[in-house]
Amino acid sequence: MPNDTQSFYVTTPIYYVNDRPHIGHAYTTLLADTLARFHRLRGDDVFFLTGTDEHADKVATAAKERGKSFIEWADINANAFKGAFEELGYTNDDFVRTTEDRHKTKVSAFIKKLMDSGDVYLGDYVGWYDTSQEEYVTENVARENDYNSPVTGKPLEKRTEQNYFFKLSKYEDQLLAHIDSNPGFIRPDARKNEVLGRIKTGLNDIPISRAVGPDDDDWGIYIPGDDTHRVYVWIDALFNYLTTIDTPNRRKHWPASVHLIAKDILWFHAVIWPCLLMALGEDLPGCVYSHSYWIREGRKMSKSLGNFIDLPTIRAYNDAYGNDAMRYYLLTQGPMGATDADFAHAKFIETYNADLANGIGNAASRVANMIAKYFDDACPDPGEHCPKWQESAAKHAAEYTRHINDCEIHRALASATELIREVDRYINETAPFKLAKDETKRTELAQILYNCAEAIRIAAVLYLPALPATMTDLLSRFSCEINKGDTFDSLATWGGLKPGDSIVKGDALFMRADADAPAPEPAQTAAADS
């Protein structure tokens, strides 16, 4: 596998600060974190961005409800997101807030450039506005949903107002040509088909500003030269991907390699954002990957049901089973395709036991225990390396790389899991614990246990971006501490273990879970916004 160093720029959406972090925020950021960890391990020049979107009406409304100023409430929740991501071990290189001057000044400059080119103009808009999502919807979308929000089901508002418009229609043909010539631009394919189906009805120019009301707080970004209009929150937010990277030291990372988003904001990222970039003469992102939603125990999550998987719930699972176990469940059972995924406790335990406790954990323990017993904790000498195992490990590493390059992290991890299952089958077929009783079979025993240990080491490398804590521990036990200059390709190549290397069993990586144990309950804490 080639290892040409290149830039890798991955983003999450920036999250509304009208409420606290939950599984949706954690999941998208975890996807980005795993991709960033893989590409750093590969030797690429990585930039991983997340942050908060703070200029929304929802934020101002939530602040007023709590008797706080806009910026006070934004600060509280932005810090909650920062703290949550630090607690969960995410390795973002920056955390942008749209209330920061570094963002606001550059948004103004980009809007001014669009105004100067004629791609933004002042006009009148009459249409349907989704107050719950803070976005306008087309007449077709409004009619198809009985003039209710397609996301929340709340009634749409008919609005007539003066706005600044972006000439989205001007870039329809150019966008379609780009999608056609770049099959992986919108993923998965179901999302691409959704976008293409909607474009078929034609693109209309879109409003990108909101009139400033007499009772509005002093927040947001004003249209350059017109303090009676603010940049519409979704246009403001989209620019974060560019404003944060538009510095002398960071411009090398543009364009974004992957924008990771949920399905509700697909249109903004797959249509409006690319057209804005075309109008600015900027390169387009490599991929917009739009995943689905999480539900819980078969039911949609909602405040009214009180069944959100929030940070305290995630923390309870982490305390009970470990942060890596939660990462693994989210990454392998999550909604990466076109359908929603169910966070069910029974499924969590089933996955945990099958793939972690009885999988990589048990395989590593069995093999290390046999090496300790039969070879005094030292890696045995296999003689010549086994071509079959070399080919198998190379195949799984190649599959892993292909899948993760396509953002299909769940399929990449399945390659690591299958490698561990091959080890289990191999042990059952060769029965090294029986060969150990026959001194004349010692050479064969050494070959078998070397093959098992080396396959486990390579599987740990494949798991490493998803399970950083436990796999770093396992690799250390198998004399494979990662040093500067080590790369994914070199680490995933057969032959890393050398005869005589120390192999330490250590404590169980993943203790088997009781299938009948109830779901962990979050600790009771005082409300932070009271």
URTAMO-V361780 format. One line per field, one symbol per residue. ss: DSSP state (a for helix, b for strand, c for the rest). phi: phi as a letter, one per 20 degrees, with the letter a starting at -180 (. if undefined). A space follows every 50 residues. Layout:
ss: ???
phi: ???
This chain:
ss: ccccccbbbbbbbbbbcccccbaaaaaaaaaaaaaaaaaaaaccbbbbbb bbbcccaaaaaaaaaccccaaaaaaaaaaaaaaaaaaccccccbbbbccc aaaaaaaaaaaaaaaaaccbbbbbbbbbbbccccbbbcaaaaaacccbcc ccccbcbbbbbbbbbbcaaaaaaaaaaaaaaccccbbcaaaaaaaaaaac cccccbbcbbbccccccccccbbccbbbbbbcaaaaaacaaaaccccccc aaaccccbbbbbaaaaaaaaaaaaaaaaaaccccccbbbbbccbbbccbc cccccccccbaaaaaaaaaaacaaaaaaaaaaacccccccbbbcaaaaaa aaaaaaaaaaaaaaaaaaaaaaaaaccbccccccccaaaaaaaaaaaaaa aaaaacccaaaaaaaaaaaaaaaaaaaaaacaaaacccaaaaaaaaaaaa aaaaaaaaaaaaaccccaaaaaaaaaaccccccccccaaaaccccccccc cbcccccccccccccccccccccccccccc
phi: .fcffbfcdccdfeegdebefbffffffffgfffffffffffofedccdb rcdcdeggfffffffdmdfgfffffgfffffgfffffenfdfebcedfef ffefffggffffffffenecbebdccaedeffdlbecfgfffffdlldgf ddnfgedeccbebeddffgfdfffffffffecgefdcfgffffffffffg fnedfcfcccffefdffebndffgnbeecdfggffgfgfgfeffeecged gfefeffbeebeffdfgfeecffgfffffemefeffbdddeededclncf fbffemdfeefgfffffffecoffffgffffedfefeedfddedfffgff fgffedfeegfffffffffffffdclmdgfeemefegffgfffffffffg fffffemefffffffffffffffffffffelffefffdffdfffffffff gffffffffffffgfecffffffffffelcfedgnfcgfffeefoffdgn gfcdfmfffcfgeffeffffefffcfffdf
